[in-house]
């Protein structure tokens, strides 16, 4: 998430056994996203899914729902784009 948000890391990982680590500096991610639409779309999907997953798992509005029901809510959410100053509710 820190790659996308440009915020400090908030998680740590401890390897149990031998691992290979791939490092992707934020600047390289920005360049890849600018050059490849597939990277941009993957980042948008990841960010959206992460946000909705965290929202439905932690917000009291969704606490009565089972995990399966929360997933159904997530799958029904649609993204809309509005212009600056456009009236949303009249």
N, C-alpha and C positions, 0 to 999 in steps of 0.2 A: 504493500500500500504506500510506503514512503516513496517509491519510485514514481507513483502517479500523483501523489498529493504534495510532494516536495516538503514533507514534514519529517522530523526525526523518526527513526525506527522506534517501534514500541514493542517489538517482540525479539526474542532471542531463540537460537536453535542450538541444541547440543547433539553432536553426532554420537551414535552408539555403533561403533565399528568403523570400518574404512568407508569413505564417501568421496565422490567427485563433486567439486563445487564449481558452479559457473557464475561468474560475476558479470553483471550488466550495469554499467554506469548509467545514470539518469540521462545524461546527454546523448548517449548512444540510443536509448529508447526513444527519445524525442526525434532524433534523426530518422530512425526506422519507421516511426509512426507517420512522419511527414512524407516519406517515400513510398510506403506500402499501406494501402487502404486496409488490407487484412489485419495489420498490426493495430491500426486505429480502431477497427471494429472489435477486435479481441479485447482491447483495453476498455472500450465502452461497455462491452458485455460483462467483463470481470468486475468493473466498478459498480455497475448497476446491480448485478447479482449479489455482490458483497454488501452493498448498502441495504438492499431489500431483505437479505438474509439477517443482517444485524438488526434492522428495524423490527421485523416480525418476531425475532427471538427475544427482544428486550423491551419493546414498548408494551405498556399495560393493556392497550386496546386489543392486542393479539394474544395475550396470556391465556384466555380460555380455550384457544384453539389447539388442537393436536398438531404435531409437526407436519403430518400429511396435509392437513387443512391449510396450514401456513404456506406450504409449498404451492397449493392450488391458488392461493391469493397472489403469491409472487408471479405465477405463470399468467395471471389475468391482468397484471399491471401493464399499461401501455404508456409509452413516452410520447409526449406532445411538445411541439416547439411553438413558441409565441414570440412575436416581435416586441421590442421594448415599447412600453406605453399602451400595448393592446389590452382592452378590457377583457377580463376573464369571467367576471361575475357582474351581472347587471341587475 
